[in-house]
């Protein structure tokens, strides 16, 4: 039943969109909060689908994989699936925009032969500038709280849309 509802929602979203484009992105991930205790800077790679609607509104679905550099023998990776609402101030899907969204994140932390997985729902806030229909710059803050700590990062990157 949940799959049927998800398929119907995505189908309705795709039909309502005025414009659908796919692309890739990359970013420098700077850990904050409790994540900075176990990880140094990271590299993020991913893919996205942009659904453009009227008057500058849009939705960007994305999948990101982040590899953080080792800190005191600890390795951290993050896999995220997200949906961000975007609003372009010029109302044409180019120029400056703001974003807010939700992400399902899975962090794997490993050290000294021990591995721990943490999964949860995260919050994404940020903004960017689509220089043209293909190339954009983005700053996004992502945070995810677990039982007694918070993993957050500031992601500074670029997007390329086909």
FIZAKE-77783 format. One record per residue (C-alpha): x, y, z. Coordinates in steps of 0.02 Angstrom, whole numbers, plus 32768, in hexadecimal, padded with zeros to 4 digits. Example, Ala and Ser with C-alpha at 12.3 -4.5 7.8 and 13.67 -1.06 7.14 Angstrom:
REM FIZAKE-77783
82677F1F818682AC7FCB8165
REM end
This chain:
REM FIZAKE-77783
800080008000808D8079802E80E380557F87804280797F29802C81207F8280E2814E7F6180D481217EA8803381867E978083821B7EEF811F82177E8180B582017DE5804882967E1380E382FD7E3A813082D47D91808F82FF7D34807B83A47D90812E83DC7D6E814884567CE081FC84207CCE825D83837D05831B83777CF9839C82FE7D3E844D83227D7584E083047DE8852C83637E7985C883677EE385F283C27F84866F83DC800D861C83A080AF865183F8814F8616839A81EB85C883FB827B857D83C9832185A4831A836185D982E282B38672835482BF86AC82EC835586BD824F82E986DA82908238873F831181DA870D8363813486BD82F480B1869682E57FF985E182D37FC185A882917F1884F882717EDA846F82807E5B83CF82E57E54832A82FE7DF982E583B07DF0822A83C77DDC8204847C7DAC815784C37DC9810A856E7DA4814386117DF381EF85D37E2D81B485427E9A820884997E89823683F57ED982E183A67ED082EF82ED7EF883A282B57F18841182277F5084B882517FA2854B81E97FDC85C8823F8050867381FD807F86BD8257811687798256813287B781EE81C387C1823B8271882381DD82F788098136829F874E815082868700814081D88655818D81B485EB81808117853C81C280F784BA818C8077842682038066838582068001833182AF800582A7831D7FC282C283D97FC9824384627FA3829784EE7F408260859E7F1B82BA86067E9682A586C07EB482A686E77DF98216866B7DE4826B86187D4D82D3858C7D9D837585EF7D8A83CD866C7DFB83C9866A7EBA835C85F07F1A833885AE7FC8831684FA7FF782CC8498808782B283DD808C82B7833580E1833782AD80CB833F81F780FE83F281E081368459814881608501816381B6857F80D881C9860780F5824A869480768257872E806C82C687A17FE38309873E7F5782B586997F9782FB860F7FE1828E8570803F82BC84E18075824A846C8106827283D5812D8207835881B9821782FB824981CD835F82E881B48339839E8190838983FE8100839284BC80F283F58524807883FF85887FDB845885967F37846A85EA7E91844485967DEB84BB85F27D76845C85AF7CDF83F185187CB5848684A37CCD850084E47D5284D985167E05852985367EAE84DC85007F5384F4850C800F848D8492807484888470812F844F83C0815C842A8385820C83F082DF825383D382BC830D83E68210835683C181D78409844B823B845F84AD829683D7849A82FA833784F382E1829284F583808229855983C281978569845C812C85768427807585C284A27FFA85B584667F47858884717E9284FF84227E2784FB83F57D70845283D57D20844783807C76
REM end
